């Protein structure tokens, strides 16, 4: 009986207690406003690329003229 308790029941109870923590639902947080725009890495890279292209274009113009 003691080996059954240690080998089968104790790990099962430990696993069930650990999984019950995962199953608790979390709130999604406050809803974003209607005019909020998510500026993430893609928009930042696009902006940085446009600035770099503009600087290159201005430097090439100065070399020619």
N, C-alpha and C positions, 0 to 999 in steps of 0.2 A: 504494500500500500504506500509506503514511504517513497519507493522508487517511482511508482506511478505518479505521485504528486510532484516530485521533482522533475521528472522527465517529460510528462505530458501536460499537466494542468498548469504549472507555474509559467512556462513559456507561453502557453495559450492566453492566460490572463494578462501577462505582460504585453503581448501583441494587441489584444483587444483594448487595453487601456491606452496604448500608444496611438492606435488608429482612431480612437474616439476624439482625440485632440484634433486630428486632421479633418474630421467630419463636421466640426463646428463652423457654421456659415459666418462669413465676414461681410461687413457692409462694403458697398462700392465707393463710399465717400460721397462728398457733395457733387451734385450735377454741375457741369460747367455752364457758364453763361451762354446766351445765344450768340454773342459776337466773339467768343474766344476762338482763336485759331491756334492749333498746335504747331509751333515752329520747332521741328526736331532737326536731326542731323542732315536730312536730305535738303531741306530749305536752306540751311546754313551753308552747305557745300555748294549749292546752286548760286547763292549770293556771293560767296568767296570766288567762285569760278568767274562770275560776271565782272567782279572788281579786277581780278587778275587779267582778264581779257581786255578790259578797258585800259588798264595801265600799259599793257603790251601795245595796244593800238596807238595810244598817245606817244609812246617812245618811238615807234616806227615812223609816225608822222613827223616828229621832230628831227629824226635822222634824214629824212627825205627833203624837208623844207627848211 
